Amino acid sequence: MLAQPTTTRSADTPTLELPLAPPRPALALVTDTRPPLCLIPGRALLLGSAPAADLRLDDAAVSARHARITWDRGACLIEDLGSTNGTYVDGVRVRQAWLSPGVHLRLGRWRAHLVDPERAAAAHEPGPSGMLGRAPAFTRTLAALHRFAPLDTTVLLRGPTGSGKELAARALHEHSRRAAGPYVALNCAAIPEGLCESELFGHVRGAFTGAQRPHLGAFQRARGGTLFLDEIGELPLHLQAILLRALETRRITQVGGEQEIPVDVRVIAATHRPLEAWIDSGRFREDLFHRLGVLTVALPALSERSEDIPLLLERFAAAIAEELARPVQLTDEAILAATRHPWPGNIRQLRNALMRAAALCDGPITAADLLPPSPHPARHEAAAIPIPRGSYAAMNQALLSQVVRESGSIRKAARDLGVPRSTLGAWLRRGE
């Protein structure tokens, strides 16, 4: 029951006293190893390795009384208590700093970040099949996977290369009613066109030259389980028609065979191709697209979930350290630089970059070690070229000539400068 308000009388007018409601958490502290910790306004939180600490951190690099989180006029503040190894906020060592959602903390080797309380539960919910992330774009993907997994309907996974479509397919299988059955993955882009039909549907003995024994295709090998067709956009057109019929009738015919074989399999397809544009150009069948895309899950690019990069780096560093049998550590500068890098190859490129850096570096990995070199030289390097002394016209013409050399042609230079090509040509001729 709710407590009833009580009335007290003063000399003048009665005042109404309402029971105090518990304070609402304004922030939640999230790590990979423990449930979210809500930070309650007005309540201080001592962080350290001492048994008496409110949040005890079992880390030799953390001081006994390392830092304290307090509140000031409704705002959250962290204060370093003279620790040996320092308190870091977004990679910067601080004595005091305000905390807000999205901020990353580091005390010794312990890392955490702050989120809004309503996102705390979702932030701690474990991702299926090793999927890791807390960004809104990624949590929407996880929600779709959880919703679609128990169904037996075909799912189309869409997303850029390296965004984790294979992990998403495994997650759908592992959380489905077919989890005890086989999981068969087939990359349609990696199979020679002449063998693709046999790999999908199998063949009988003597079906073609070299077919000395029968072969079970992916549909038969995945019976009772899940068949993952990666890079479905690369499937030849004539096989798209055969696949469509197999999906609709749940029956296949082996190459060289005459008898239809019933199949019990759930199909998950994936692509990074723009299938709608490929339909317009005749490269992909529209009816197959609609048959595959009854349920669609979009996987975000890493640039859409950059706040997850520190978590991914931590996970990858632990796995690589085990593989290399030595510690793998990153500087705060490297982690911050990684969150700002576009990573066109997405999660796969991030992990490969960390593996390369870990294999080449003996000490902590810096930003220069981790980030791939820029394929294009920086434009500011041209500023080191000396400009001849002389009149204004001579200096102006030297600058224009430099722009032309950088751009590669007068036409491209004119486009970069936003002037007609004839105008730039006249300037160069007259030295204006």
C-alpha positions as a Markdown table, in Angstrom:
| # | Residue | x | y | z |
|---|---|---|---|---|
| 1 | Met | 0.0 | 0.0 | 0.0 |
| 2 | Leu | 1.0 | 3.5 | -0.6 |
| 3 | Ala | 1.8 | 5.5 | 2.5 |
| 4 | Gln | -0.9 | 8.1 | 3.4 |
| 5 | Pro | 0.1 | 11.7 | 3.7 |
| 6 | Thr | 0.0 | 13.1 | 7.2 |
| 7 | Thr | -0.9 | 16.6 | 8.2 |
| 8 | Thr | 0.9 | 18.7 | 10.8 |
| 9 | Arg | -0.3 | 22.0 | 12.3 |
| 10 | Ser | 1.8 | 25.1 | 12.8 |
| 11 | Ala | 0.8 | 28.3 | 14.4 |
| 12 | Asp | -0.4 | 29.6 | 11.1 |
| 13 | Thr | -1.6 | 27.1 | 8.5 |
| 14 | Pro | -1.4 | 23.3 | 8.2 |
| 15 | Thr | 1.2 | 21.9 | 6.0 |
| 16 | Leu | 0.9 | 18.6 | 4.0 |
| 17 | Glu | 3.8 | 16.2 | 4.4 |
| 18 | Leu | 4.1 | 13.6 | 1.7 |
| 19 | Pro | 6.3 | 10.5 | 2.0 |
| 20 | Leu | 9.6 | 10.8 | 0.3 |
| 21 | Ala | 9.8 | 8.8 | -2.9 |
| 22 | Pro | 13.1 | 6.9 | -3.5 |
| 23 | Pro | 15.5 | 9.0 | -5.6 |
| 24 | Arg | 15.5 | 8.2 | -9.3 |
| 25 | Pro | 18.8 | 7.0 | -10.8 |
| 26 | Ala | 20.2 | 9.6 | -13.2 |
| 27 | Leu | 23.0 | 7.5 | -14.6 |
| 28 | Ala | 24.0 | 3.8 | -14.8 |
| 29 | Leu | 27.6 | 2.5 | -14.7 |
| 30 | Val | 28.0 | -0.4 | -17.2 |
| 31 | Thr | 30.9 | -2.8 | -17.5 |
| 32 | Asp | 31.3 | -6.1 | -19.3 |
| 33 | Thr | 31.6 | -8.2 | -16.2 |
| 34 | Arg | 28.8 | -7.2 | -13.8 |
| 35 | Pro | 25.2 | -5.9 | -13.9 |
| 36 | Pro | 24.7 | -2.2 | -14.4 |
| 37 | Leu | 25.1 | -0.1 | -11.3 |
| 38 | Cys | 22.7 | 2.8 | -11.0 |
| 39 | Leu | 24.1 | 6.0 | -9.6 |
| 40 | Ile | 21.6 | 7.5 | -7.2 |
| 41 | Pro | 21.6 | 11.3 | -6.8 |
| 42 | Gly | 22.9 | 12.4 | -3.4 |
| 43 | Arg | 24.7 | 9.1 | -2.8 |
| 44 | Ala | 28.4 | 9.0 | -3.0 |
| 45 | Leu | 30.2 | 5.9 | -4.4 |
| 46 | Leu | 33.8 | 5.0 | -3.5 |
| 47 | Leu | 35.7 | 3.0 | -6.1 |
| 48 | Gly | 38.8 | 1.1 | -5.2 |
| 49 | Ser | 40.5 | -2.2 | -4.4 |
| 50 | Ala | 39.9 | -1.9 | -0.6 |
| 51 | Pro | 37.3 | -4.3 | 0.9 |
| 52 | Ala | 35.4 | -1.3 | 2.3 |
| 53 | Ala | 35.0 | 0.3 | -1.2 |
| 54 | Asp | 31.4 | 0.7 | -2.4 |
| 55 | Leu | 32.5 | -0.7 | -5.8 |
| 56 | Arg | 35.4 | -3.0 | -5.2 |
| 57 | Leu | 37.7 | -3.4 | -8.2 |
| 58 | Asp | 39.9 | -6.5 | -8.2 |
| 59 | Asp | 42.7 | -5.0 | -10.1 |
| 60 | Ala | 46.3 | -4.6 | -8.9 |
| 61 | Ala | 46.6 | -1.3 | -10.9 |
| 62 | Val | 43.7 | 0.2 | -8.8 |
| 63 | Ser | 44.4 | 2.0 | -5.6 |
| 64 | Ala | 42.6 | 1.0 | -2.3 |
| 65 | Arg | 40.8 | 4.4 | -2.4 |
| 66 | His | 41.0 | 5.3 | -6.0 |
| 67 | Ala | 38.1 | 7.6 | -6.9 |
| 68 | Arg | 34.8 | 8.8 | -5.6 |
| 69 | Ile | 31.6 | 9.6 | -7.5 |
| 70 | Thr | 29.5 | 12.3 | -5.9 |
| 71 | Trp | 26.7 | 14.8 | -6.8 |
| 72 | Asp | 26.8 | 18.5 | -7.0 |
| 73 | Arg | 23.6 | 20.5 | -7.7 |
| 74 | Gly | 22.1 | 17.5 | -9.4 |
| 75 | Ala | 25.1 | 16.8 | -11.6 |
| 76 | Cys | 27.4 | 13.8 | -11.3 |
| 77 | Leu | 31.1 | 14.3 | -10.6 |
| 78 | Ile | 34.1 | 11.9 | -10.4 |
| 79 | Glu | 37.1 | 12.8 | -8.2 |
| 80 | Asp | 40.4 | 11.1 | -8.2 |
| 81 | Leu | 41.6 | 10.5 | -4.6 |
| 82 | Gly | 45.3 | 10.6 | -5.2 |
| 83 | Ser | 45.5 | 7.2 | -6.9 |
| 84 | Thr | 48.8 | 5.9 | -8.2 |
| 85 | Asn | 47.8 | 5.2 | -11.8 |
| 86 | Gly | 45.2 | 7.9 | -12.2 |
| 87 | Thr | 41.5 | 8.2 | -13.2 |
| 88 | Tyr | 40.8 | 8.7 | -16.9 |
| 89 | Val | 37.7 | 10.1 | -18.5 |
| 90 | Asp | 37.4 | 9.6 | -22.2 |
| 91 | Gly | 41.2 | 8.9 | -22.3 |
| 92 | Val | 42.2 | 12.0 | -20.4 |
| 93 | Arg | 43.7 | 11.8 | -16.9 |
| 94 | Val | 41.6 | 14.0 | -14.5 |
| 95 | Arg | 41.5 | 15.1 | -11.0 |
| 96 | Gln | 37.8 | 16.0 | -11.2 |
| 97 | Ala | 35.4 | 15.7 | -14.2 |
| 98 | Trp | 31.7 | 15.8 | -14.8 |
| 99 | Leu | 30.0 | 12.5 | -15.9 |
| 100 | Ser | 27.2 | 12.2 | -18.5 |
| 101 | Pro | 25.8 | 9.5 | -20.7 |
| 102 | Gly | 28.4 | 8.2 | -23.2 |
| 103 | Val | 31.4 | 9.0 | -21.1 |
| 104 | His | 34.0 | 6.3 | -20.7 |
| 105 | Leu | 36.0 | 5.7 | -17.5 |
| 106 | Arg | 39.2 | 3.9 | -16.8 |
| 107 | Leu | 40.7 | 3.2 | -13.4 |
| 108 | Gly | 43.8 | 1.0 | -13.8 |
| 109 | Arg | 42.8 | -1.7 | -16.3 |
| 110 | Trp | 39.2 | -1.5 | -15.3 |
| 111 | Arg | 36.9 | 0.2 | -17.8 |
| 112 | Ala | 33.3 | 1.2 | -17.8 |
| 113 | His | 31.0 | 3.7 | -19.5 |
| 114 | Leu | 27.9 | 5.6 | -18.4 |
| 115 | Val | 24.4 | 5.3 | -20.0 |
| 116 | Asp | 20.9 | 6.5 | -19.3 |
| 117 | Pro | 19.1 | 4.3 | -16.7 |
| 118 | Glu | 16.5 | 3.2 | -19.2 |
| 119 | Arg | 19.2 | 1.8 | -21.4 |
| 120 | Ala | 21.0 | 0.0 | -18.6 |
| 121 | Ala | 19.0 | -3.3 | -18.8 |
| 122 | Ala | 19.5 | -3.5 | -22.5 |
| 123 | Ala | 23.1 | -2.6 | -22.2 |
| 124 | His | 23.8 | -5.6 | -19.9 |
| 125 | Glu | 21.6 | -8.1 | -21.9 |
| 126 | Pro | 24.1 | -10.5 | -23.4 |
| 127 | Gly | 24.2 | -10.6 | -27.2 |
| 128 | Pro | 23.6 | -14.0 | -28.9 |
| 129 | Ser | 26.4 | -15.9 | -30.5 |
| 130 | Gly | 29.2 | -13.6 | -29.3 |
| 131 | Met | 27.6 | -10.4 | -30.6 |
| 132 | Leu | 28.6 | -7.5 | -28.5 |
| 133 | Gly | 27.3 | -3.9 | -28.5 |
| 134 | Arg | 25.2 | -1.4 | -26.7 |
| 135 | Ala | 24.7 | 1.3 | -29.3 |
| 136 | Pro | 21.0 | 2.1 | -30.2 |
| 137 | Ala | 21.5 | 0.9 | -33.8 |
| 138 | Phe | 22.9 | -2.4 | -32.6 |
| 139 | Thr | 20.3 | -3.0 | -29.9 |
| 140 | Arg | 17.6 | -2.6 | -32.5 |
| 141 | Thr | 19.3 | -5.3 | -34.5 |
| 142 | Leu | 19.5 | -7.6 | -31.4 |
| 143 | Ala | 15.8 | -7.0 | -30.7 |
| 144 | Ala | 14.9 | -8.1 | -34.3 |
| 145 | Leu | 17.1 | -11.2 | -34.0 |
| 146 | His | 15.4 | -12.2 | -30.7 |
| 147 | Arg | 12.0 | -11.7 | -32.1 |
| 148 | Phe | 12.6 | -13.6 | -35.4 |
| 149 | Ala | 14.7 | -16.5 | -34.0 |
| 150 | Pro | 11.8 | -18.7 | -32.7 |
| 151 | Leu | 10.0 | -18.4 | -36.1 |
| 152 | Asp | 10.6 | -20.8 | -39.0 |
| 153 | Thr | 10.3 | -18.1 | -41.6 |
| 154 | Thr | 13.1 | -17.2 | -44.0 |
| 155 | Val | 15.2 | -14.2 | -42.9 |
| 156 | Leu | 17.2 | -11.8 | -45.1 |
| 157 | Leu | 20.3 | -10.2 | -43.3 |
| 158 | Arg | 21.4 | -7.0 | -44.9 |
| 159 | Gly | 24.5 | -5.0 | -44.0 |
| 160 | Pro | 27.9 | -3.9 | -45.3 |
| 161 | Thr | 30.8 | -6.4 | -45.5 |
| 162 | Gly | 32.3 | -7.2 | -42.2 |
| 163 | Ser | 29.3 | -6.1 | -40.1 |
| 164 | Gly | 28.6 | -9.5 | -38.6 |
| 165 | Lys | 26.0 | -11.1 | -40.8 |
| 166 | Glu | 27.5 | -14.6 | -40.2 |
| 167 | Leu | 27.2 | -14.1 | -36.4 |
| 168 | Ala | 23.7 | -12.9 | -36.8 |
| 169 | Ala | 22.8 | -16.0 | -38.8 |
| 170 | Arg | 24.3 | -18.3 | -36.1 |
| 171 | Ala | 22.3 | -16.4 | -33.5 |
| 172 | Leu | 19.1 | -17.0 | -35.3 |
| 173 | His | 19.9 | -20.7 | -35.5 |
| 174 | Glu | 21.1 | -21.0 | -31.9 |
| 175 | His | 17.9 | -19.4 | -30.5 |
| 176 | Ser | 15.5 | -21.2 | -32.8 |
| 177 | Arg | 13.6 | -24.5 | -32.4 |
| 178 | Arg | 16.1 | -26.0 | -34.8 |
| 179 | Ala | 19.1 | -25.3 | -32.5 |
| 180 | Ala | 19.7 | -29.0 | -32.0 |
| 181 | Gly | 19.9 | -29.6 | -35.8 |
| 182 | Pro | 22.8 | -28.9 | -38.2 |
| 183 | Tyr | 23.9 | -25.4 | -39.2 |
| 184 | Val | 25.2 | -25.4 | -42.8 |
| 185 | Ala | 26.7 | -22.2 | -44.3 |
| 186 | Leu | 27.3 | -21.8 | -48.0 |
| 187 | Asn | 29.0 | -18.7 | -49.6 |
| 188 | Cys | 27.4 | -18.3 | -53.0 |
| 189 | Ala | 30.2 | -16.0 | -54.1 |
| 190 | Ala | 32.9 | -18.6 | -53.4 |
| 191 | Ile | 31.5 | -21.5 | -55.5 |
| 192 | Pro | 32.3 | -21.8 | -59.2 |
| 193 | Glu | 29.1 | -21.3 | -61.2 |
| 194 | Gly | 29.3 | -24.8 | -62.7 |
| 195 | Leu | 29.3 | -26.4 | -59.3 |
| 196 | Cys | 26.8 | -24.1 | -57.6 |
| 197 | Glu | 23.7 | -26.2 | -58.3 |
| 198 | Ser | 25.4 | -29.3 | -57.1 |
| 199 | Glu | 26.5 | -27.6 | -53.9 |
| 200 | Leu | 23.0 | -26.4 | -53.2 |
| 201 | Phe | 20.9 | -29.4 | -54.2 |
| 202 | Gly | 23.4 | -32.3 | -54.6 |
| 203 | His | 23.9 | -34.7 | -57.6 |
| 204 | Val | 23.5 | -38.3 | -58.4 |
| 205 | Arg | 26.2 | -40.6 | -59.6 |
| 206 | Gly | 27.1 | -40.0 | -63.3 |
| 207 | Ala | 25.2 | -36.6 | -63.4 |
| 208 | Phe | 28.2 | -35.1 | -65.2 |
| 209 | Thr | 31.8 | -35.9 | -66.0 |
| 210 | Gly | 33.7 | -36.6 | -62.8 |
| 211 | Ala | 30.5 | -37.4 | -60.8 |
| 212 | Gln | 31.7 | -40.9 | -59.7 |
| 213 | Arg | 29.7 | -40.9 | -56.5 |
| 214 | Pro | 26.5 | -39.2 | -55.3 |
| 215 | His | 26.7 | -35.9 | -53.4 |
| 216 | Leu | 24.4 | -34.5 | -50.8 |
| 217 | Gly | 23.8 | -30.8 | -51.3 |
| 218 | Ala | 23.5 | -28.1 | -48.7 |
| 219 | Phe | 19.7 | -28.4 | -48.5 |
| 220 | Gln | 20.0 | -32.1 | -47.6 |
| 221 | Arg | 23.0 | -31.6 | -45.2 |
| 222 | Ala | 21.0 | -29.0 | -43.3 |
| 223 | Arg | 17.9 | -31.2 | -42.9 |
| 224 | Gly | 16.2 | -30.4 | -39.6 |
| 225 | Gly | 18.4 | -27.3 | -39.1 |
| 226 | Thr | 19.4 | -24.1 | -40.7 |
| 227 | Leu | 20.9 | -23.3 | -44.1 |
| 228 | Phe | 22.8 | -20.0 | -44.3 |
| 229 | Leu | 23.2 | -18.7 | -47.9 |
| 230 | Asp | 25.8 | -15.9 | -47.7 |
| 231 | Glu | 26.2 | -13.4 | -50.5 |
| 232 | Ile | 22.9 | -14.5 | -52.0 |
| 233 | Gly | 23.2 | -11.7 | -54.6 |
| 234 | Glu | 26.0 | -13.5 | -56.3 |
| 235 | Leu | 23.8 | -16.5 | -57.2 |
| 236 | Pro | 23.4 | -17.0 | -60.9 |
| 237 | Leu | 20.0 | -16.0 | -62.4 |
| 238 | His | 19.0 | -19.5 | -63.5 |
| 239 | Leu | 19.7 | -20.9 | -60.0 |
| 240 | Gln | 17.7 | -18.1 | -58.5 |
| 241 | Ala | 14.6 | -19.6 | -60.2 |
| 242 | Ile | 15.5 | -23.1 | -58.9 |
| 243 | Leu | 16.0 | -21.7 | -55.4 |
| 244 | Leu | 12.7 | -19.9 | -55.4 |
| 245 | Arg | 10.9 | -23.1 | -56.3 |
| 246 | Ala | 12.7 | -25.0 | -53.5 |
| 247 | Leu | 11.7 | -22.4 | -51.0 |
| 248 | Glu | 8.0 | -22.4 | -52.1 |
| 249 | Thr | 7.6 | -26.2 | -52.5 |
| 250 | Arg | 10.0 | -27.4 | -49.8 |
| 251 | Arg | 11.2 | -29.9 | -52.4 |
| 252 | Ile | 14.4 | -30.2 | -54.4 |
| 253 | Thr | 15.7 | -32.3 | -57.3 |
| 254 | Gln | 19.3 | -33.3 | -57.4 |
| 255 | Val | 21.4 | -32.6 | -60.5 |
| 256 | Gly | 20.9 | -35.6 | -62.8 |
| 257 | Gly | 18.1 | -36.9 | -60.7 |
| 258 | Glu | 14.4 | -37.3 | -61.5 |
| 259 | Gln | 12.8 | -37.7 | -58.2 |
| 260 | Glu | 11.8 | -34.7 | -56.0 |
| 261 | Ile | 13.1 | -34.9 | -52.4 |
| 262 | Pro | 11.3 | -33.2 | -49.6 |
| 263 | Val | 13.5 | -31.0 | -47.4 |
| 264 | Asp | 12.9 | -29.6 | -43.9 |
| 265 | Val | 15.2 | -26.6 | -43.5 |
| 266 | Arg | 15.1 | -23.0 | -42.5 |
| 267 | Val | 16.9 | -20.7 | -44.9 |
| 268 | Ile | 18.7 | -17.5 | -43.8 |
| 269 | Ala | 20.2 | -15.4 | -46.6 |
| 270 | Ala | 22.6 | -12.5 | -46.4 |
| 271 | Thr | 23.9 | -9.8 | -48.8 |
| 272 | His | 25.7 | -6.5 | -48.9 |
| 273 | Arg | 24.5 | -5.8 | -52.4 |
| 274 | Pro | 21.8 | -3.2 | -53.3 |
| 275 | Leu | 19.2 | -5.9 | -54.4 |
| 276 | Glu | 16.6 | -3.3 | -55.3 |
| 277 | Ala | 18.9 | -1.7 | -57.8 |
| 278 | Trp | 20.0 | -5.2 | -59.1 |
| 279 | Ile | 16.3 | -6.1 | -59.6 |
| 280 | Asp | 15.9 | -3.0 | -61.8 |
| 281 | Ser | 19.0 | -4.0 | -63.8 |
| 282 | Gly | 17.9 | -7.6 | -64.2 |
| 283 | Arg | 20.6 | -9.1 | -62.1 |
| 284 | Phe | 18.3 | -10.4 | -59.3 |
| 285 | Arg | 14.8 | -11.8 | -59.4 |
| 286 | Glu | 12.1 | -9.7 | -57.8 |
| 287 | Asp | 10.0 | -12.7 | -56.8 |
| 288 | Leu | 13.0 | -14.3 | -55.0 |
| 289 | Phe | 13.8 | -11.0 | -53.3 |
| 290 | His | 10.2 | -10.9 | -51.9 |
| 291 | Arg | 10.4 | -14.5 | -50.9 |
| 292 | Leu | 13.7 | -14.1 | -49.0 |
| 293 | Gly | 12.8 | -10.8 | -47.4 |
| 294 | Val | 9.7 | -11.7 | -45.6 |
| 295 | Leu | 11.7 | -10.9 | -42.4 |
| 296 | Thr | 14.6 | -8.6 | -42.9 |
| 297 | Val | 17.3 | -7.6 | -40.3 |
| 298 | Ala | 19.6 | -4.7 | -41.0 |
| 299 | Leu | 23.1 | -4.8 | -39.5 |
| 300 | Pro | 24.6 | -1.4 | -38.9 |
| 301 | Ala | 28.0 | -0.4 | -40.1 |
| 302 | Leu | 30.6 | 0.1 | -37.4 |
| 303 | Ser | 30.5 | 3.9 | -38.1 |
| 304 | Glu | 26.9 | 3.9 | -36.9 |
| 305 | Arg | 27.8 | 2.3 | -33.6 |
| 306 | Ser | 31.2 | 3.9 | -32.8 |
| 307 | Glu | 30.4 | 3.9 | -29.1 |
| 308 | Asp | 30.7 | 0.1 | -29.2 |
| 309 | Ile | 34.3 | 0.2 | -30.4 |
| 310 | Pro | 35.9 | 0.3 | -26.9 |
| 311 | Leu | 33.9 | -2.8 | -26.0 |
| 312 | Leu | 34.9 | -4.6 | -29.2 |
| 313 | Leu | 38.5 | -3.7 | -28.7 |
| 314 | Glu | 38.5 | -5.1 | -25.2 |
| 315 | Arg | 36.9 | -8.3 | -26.4 |
| 316 | Phe | 39.3 | -8.7 | -29.3 |
| 317 | Ala | 42.3 | -7.8 | -27.1 |
| 318 | Ala | 41.5 | -10.6 | -24.7 |
| 319 | Ala | 41.1 | -13.1 | -27.5 |
| 320 | Ile | 44.3 | -12.1 | -29.3 |
| 321 | Ala | 46.2 | -12.1 | -26.0 |
| 322 | Glu | 45.2 | -15.7 | -25.5 |
| 323 | Glu | 46.2 | -16.5 | -29.1 |
| 324 | Leu | 49.6 | -14.8 | -28.9 |
| 325 | Ala | 50.2 | -16.0 | -25.3 |
| 326 | Arg | 51.1 | -12.5 | -24.1 |
| 327 | Pro | 49.3 | -9.3 | -22.9 |
| 328 | Val | 47.7 | -7.0 | -25.4 |
| 329 | Gln | 47.1 | -3.5 | -24.2 |
| 330 | Leu | 45.9 | -0.3 | -25.9 |
| 331 | Thr | 46.6 | 3.2 | -24.9 |
| 332 | Asp | 43.6 | 5.5 | -24.3 |
| 333 | Glu | 44.8 | 7.5 | -27.3 |
| 334 | Ala | 44.5 | 4.5 | -29.5 |
| 335 | Ile | 41.0 | 3.7 | -28.2 |
| 336 | Leu | 39.8 | 7.3 | -28.7 |
| 337 | Ala | 41.3 | 7.4 | -32.2 |
| 338 | Ala | 39.6 | 4.1 | -33.1 |
| 339 | Thr | 36.2 | 5.5 | -32.2 |
| 340 | Arg | 36.8 | 8.4 | -34.6 |
| 341 | His | 38.1 | 6.3 | -37.5 |
| 342 | Pro | 35.5 | 5.4 | -40.2 |
| 343 | Trp | 36.5 | 1.6 | -40.5 |
| 344 | Pro | 35.0 | 1.0 | -44.0 |
| 345 | Gly | 35.7 | -2.7 | -43.5 |
| 346 | Asn | 33.7 | -2.6 | -40.2 |
| 347 | Ile | 34.2 | -5.1 | -37.4 |
| 348 | Arg | 36.4 | -7.4 | -39.5 |
| 349 | Gln | 38.8 | -4.6 | -40.3 |
| 350 | Leu | 38.9 | -3.5 | -36.7 |
| 351 | Arg | 39.8 | -6.9 | -35.4 |
| 352 | Asn | 42.4 | -7.4 | -38.2 |
| 353 | Ala | 44.0 | -4.1 | -37.4 |
| 354 | Leu | 44.3 | -5.0 | -33.7 |
| 355 | Met | 45.7 | -8.4 | -34.6 |
| 356 | Arg | 48.3 | -6.8 | -36.9 |
| 357 | Ala | 49.3 | -4.2 | -34.3 |
| 358 | Ala | 49.5 | -6.8 | -31.5 |
| 359 | Ala | 51.7 | -9.0 | -33.6 |
| 360 | Leu | 54.1 | -6.1 | -34.4 |
| 361 | Cys | 54.2 | -4.2 | -31.1 |
| 362 | Asp | 55.9 | -5.3 | -27.8 |
| 363 | Gly | 54.4 | -2.6 | -25.6 |
| 364 | Pro | 51.0 | -0.8 | -25.4 |
| 365 | Ile | 49.4 | -0.3 | -28.8 |
| 366 | Thr | 49.3 | 3.4 | -29.8 |
| 367 | Ala | 46.9 | 5.1 | -32.3 |
| 368 | Ala | 49.7 | 5.0 | -34.9 |
| 369 | Asp | 50.1 | 1.3 | -34.4 |
| 370 | Leu | 46.4 | 0.6 | -34.7 |
| 371 | Leu | 45.0 | 2.8 | -37.4 |
| 372 | Pro | 45.7 | 1.9 | -41.0 |
| 373 | Pro | 47.8 | 4.5 | -42.9 |
| 374 | Ser | 45.8 | 6.9 | -45.0 |
| 375 | Pro | 45.9 | 5.9 | -48.7 |
| 376 | His | 46.0 | 9.6 | -49.7 |
| 377 | Pro | 48.7 | 12.0 | -48.7 |
| 378 | Ala | 47.5 | 14.9 | -46.6 |
| 379 | Arg | 46.8 | 18.1 | -48.5 |
| 380 | His | 48.7 | 20.1 | -45.9 |
| 381 | Glu | 52.0 | 18.5 | -46.9 |
| 382 | Ala | 52.0 | 20.8 | -50.0 |
| 383 | Ala | 52.3 | 23.8 | -47.7 |
| 384 | Ala | 56.0 | 22.8 | -47.2 |
| 385 | Ile | 56.7 | 23.7 | -50.9 |
| 386 | Pro | 58.3 | 27.2 | -50.9 |
| 387 | Ile | 56.5 | 30.0 | -52.7 |
| 388 | Pro | 58.7 | 32.3 | -54.7 |
| 389 | Arg | 59.1 | 35.8 | -53.5 |
| 390 | Gly | 58.1 | 38.7 | -55.7 |
| 391 | Ser | 55.0 | 40.5 | -56.7 |
| 392 | Tyr | 51.5 | 39.7 | -55.7 |
| 393 | Ala | 50.8 | 38.4 | -59.2 |
| 394 | Ala | 53.8 | 36.1 | -59.2 |
| 395 | Met | 52.9 | 34.6 | -55.8 |
| 396 | Asn | 49.2 | 34.2 | -56.8 |
| 397 | Gln | 50.2 | 32.4 | -60.0 |
| 398 | Ala | 52.6 | 30.1 | -58.0 |
| 399 | Leu | 49.7 | 29.2 | -55.7 |
| 400 | Leu | 47.4 | 28.5 | -58.6 |
| 401 | Ser | 50.0 | 26.3 | -60.3 |
| 402 | Gln | 50.4 | 24.4 | -57.1 |
| 403 | Val | 46.6 | 23.7 | -57.0 |
| 404 | Val | 46.8 | 22.4 | -60.6 |
| 405 | Arg | 49.7 | 20.1 | -59.7 |
| 406 | Glu | 47.8 | 18.7 | -56.6 |
| 407 | Ser | 44.6 | 18.2 | -58.6 |
| 408 | Gly | 46.3 | 16.6 | -61.6 |
| 409 | Ser | 44.7 | 18.8 | -64.3 |
| 410 | Ile | 43.4 | 22.3 | -64.9 |
| 411 | Arg | 39.9 | 20.8 | -65.3 |
| 412 | Lys | 40.0 | 19.2 | -61.8 |
| 413 | Ala | 41.6 | 22.2 | -60.3 |
| 414 | Ala | 38.9 | 24.4 | -61.6 |
| 415 | Arg | 36.3 | 22.1 | -60.2 |
| 416 | Asp | 38.1 | 22.2 | -56.8 |
| 417 | Leu | 38.2 | 26.0 | -56.8 |
| 418 | Gly | 34.7 | 26.3 | -58.0 |
| 419 | Val | 35.5 | 28.4 | -61.1 |
| 420 | Pro | 35.1 | 27.7 | -64.8 |
| 421 | Arg | 38.0 | 26.0 | -66.5 |
| 422 | Ser | 38.4 | 29.0 | -68.9 |
| 423 | Thr | 38.7 | 31.4 | -66.0 |
| 424 | Leu | 41.4 | 29.4 | -64.3 |
| 425 | Gly | 43.3 | 29.1 | -67.6 |
| 426 | Ala | 43.1 | 32.8 | -68.1 |
| 427 | Trp | 44.4 | 33.4 | -64.5 |
| 428 | Leu | 47.3 | 31.1 | -65.2 |
| 429 | Arg | 48.2 | 32.8 | -68.5 |
| 430 | Arg | 47.9 | 36.4 | -67.3 |
| 431 | Gly | 49.2 | 35.8 | -63.8 |
| 432 | Glu | 46.2 | 37.5 | -62.3 |
